[in-house]
Amino acid sequence: MDLFSSILVIFGLLVFEVVNSVDNAIINADVLGTVSPRARKWFMTWGLFFGVFVMRGLLPLVILWVAVNSVHATTLWGTFFAGEGGSTAEALEIAAPILLSGSGIFLIFIFLHWLFLEEKHFGLPHEKFFFSQGVWFYAISSVMLSVIVWFAIKINPVMAFGTTIGATVFFISHGFKQQAELHEKKLLDKKGNVSDISKLIYLEFIDATFSTDGVLGAFAFTFSIPLILIGNGVGAIVVRYLTIHNVERVKRYIFIKNGAMYSIFFLGSIMVMEAFGTELPAWLAPLTTFGSIGWFYLKSKRYLEFAGVKAG
């Protein structure tokens, strides 16, 4: 990968990580408002180390290592350099469809769940219609999974299994997110007897849950762990900064999450198509991310101008 492509990928990962973590930043800001200054400082130092190097660095490495070793790859360090050496490169080529199909269905399910079931500011006309048909999320998701698995079995049974793993990870992580939302109310209750340590553990748990979306989505951009670490890591640092300093300003851009969800859908679709052998240019993932998020950012800005609110 040349220098320009690497920079494009890193910037795409950064933007995707930041926008996809807006909800995480809002939750963090709400909970941090109830803890001591010392706890907030810890969150921005050691908590940042965990969020960047463990979740955005070690987690994708482990995922890639498992995928590669599922087809009898060589070593962990060969995997780290993402293709340096013939045996690892060949293993990556074989493992890629397995990883792409699982990650792709995971991201598509996130989008469908948002489209059908989650409360939102309607940014496009069809969103209101799909939201009114929420019960169809389960039927459409199940049928889509069945169809993809059916065609994947004909290519590679392990790829089909990877697809089901992606769906499984979605439902597990979604269950954790729902439970976390219920637990958040208890943490924000100033009358509740919840220690700062418990709140910090909760924030790190939430960050780990939300980071799964960004880590799996990163594979639509690249399999290079160093690039993922740089892009997602810098994005995580930006999210922590927004948590402390500018979260109220971010909340004003009411359609930003719409942009994040559509970028998730496009990335998931790209991954599934690539898993089935479709060759797509490397710039497509960053371009769809910039386009989706940029369009809804401008839409949010126009909304603020129309409402007479200073965007800042």
Buried (B, 14 or more C-beta within 10 A) or exposed (E): BEEEBBEBBBBBBBBBBBBBBBBBBBBBBBBBEBBEEEBBEBBBEEBBEBBBBBBBBEBBBEBBBBBBBBBEBBEEEBBBEBBEEEEBBBBBEBBBBBBBBBBBBBBBBBBBBBBBBEEBBEBEEEBEEBBEEEEBBEEBBEEBBEEBBEEBBEBBEBBBBBBBBBBEBBEEBBEBBEEBEEBBEEBBEEEEEBEBEBBBEBBBBBBBBBBBBBBBBBBBBBBBBBBBBBBBBBBBBBBBBBBBEBBEEBEBBBBBBBBBBBBBBBBBBBBBBBBBEEEEEBBBBBBBBBBBBEBBBEBBBEBBEEEEEEEE
